Amino acid sequence: MTMTAKTRIGTPIVPRNKADPTQSARPVNRMFRDIDNRYYQIKVALKKLFDERLTGQERASNTQSYAVHGDVIYQVNAGTYIYDMTAAQLADLLQRVQLILDDHLLDGGSQNLWALGYVAAEYERGTRQAFNNLSVQSPIYEQQTTLAQLLSSPAYQNQIAAAYVSTYSDWKGISDAARADLANVVSDSIGRGVNPRETARIISKRLDVSMAQAKSIAQAEQVGALREAQWLETDWAKERLGLNTALLHLSALKPTTRTNHAFWHGKTRSVEEVREWYSRDGNRYHCYCSQIPVVVDAKGSIVNTGLVERLANERKEWLQAA
């Protein structure tokens, strides 16, 4: 049977940059630069605080000792410094540390957190990508859907609100974890007489660890928001218009790509299957894979067999080279 213009299924838009199929490198790097600056400001503020509060007197000793924080062992001079600090003063110092961390990592509070702008921008970009992709593939979708309609819908606004709650929770966790880690470092240094210079060095390294964790979460938040928007529009197009939709997995196929991520390159799955896959085994972290909405035929296949074959060859070549 010859397909009419109304039933014809177009070819999905596949990103040209195979190493960055989500096209997230620039927005993620912008957020990374913001994080770099925030942790730099934290270090400056903590240095000033510790210079003022961590005072005492040196005591001669040649003894070497080791401090363990996280998975890192630090060699320090032990028993060489006596701090002039009471328990109450230590508690006040740690409270000030928490305030400094919160001032920079939770800037804006739960209603206007600094990170929310980055996440919301990616959610909107994901919605735009899904709209453009589905419009190209389905005349029915193109005729009955507008971008303004999607961006103003209650469902879209509810998802943005949910993303805000999740993002704030993530950054509250980062700040709290950093506070607990630094409290351990400071308390241990004071108790064991580690001099302020060594204490500052350990704190700087622990903040570097926290910053790396923050960047990992930031990347997952941004790319996750983009994916979530595309997943939801894929489902909504099916519910609103009765389109037979699925998600086409596009792996970054980098040297660092995990085999179980490359395995899905060029294959289609339901939104439910993809969502479940990302919920386990840490698949959402350090992942630059994309899933784009596709309209499939009655058999659940992409109509453009040439595209399917090309993606299958890319997957095969990567798996052979891995």
Secondary structure, 3 states (H helix, E strand, C coil): CCCCCCCCCCCCCCCCCCCCCCCCHHHHHHHHHHHHHHHHHHHHHHHHHHHHHCCEEECCCCCEEEEEECCEEEEEECCCEEECCCHHHHHHHHHHHHHHHHHHHCCCCCCCCCCHHHHHHHHHHHHHHHHHHHHHHCHHHHHHCCHHHHHHCHHHHHHHHHHHHHHHHHHHHHHHHHHHHHHHHHHHHHHHCCCHHHHHHHHHHHHHHHHHHHHHHHHHHHHHHHHHHHHHHHHHHHHHHCCCEEEEEECCCCCCCCHHHHCCCCCEECHHHHHHHHCCCCCCCCCCCEEEEEECCCCCCCCCHHHHHHHHHHHHHHHHHC
